[in-house]
Amino acid sequence: MDSLAENGAHMTRLDLDRIDLSHPVLVEKLSLFIDVSSGLQTLRVSDCNLKAKQFCLIAQTLESNITL
């Protein structure tokens, strides 16, 4: 996740399918990455063991970064 934060500014797609994101620190780092990655257009997180609270955190971060 740290390398994503350093190199992800130009990333438009991030596929994390089937990666266990159940640890809260990973979700926090993912949210920070989303926050600084203004070009992210697609985020895939199916089968990642996300709890509802973690999913809501990611969704709120994505909503706050929508640009029209």
Protein Blocks (a to p, Z undefined) as FASTA:
>chain_A
ZZmmmmmmmpcbdcfehiafkbmklmmmmmmmmmmmmmbmbdcfehklpafklmmmmmmm
mmmmpcZZ
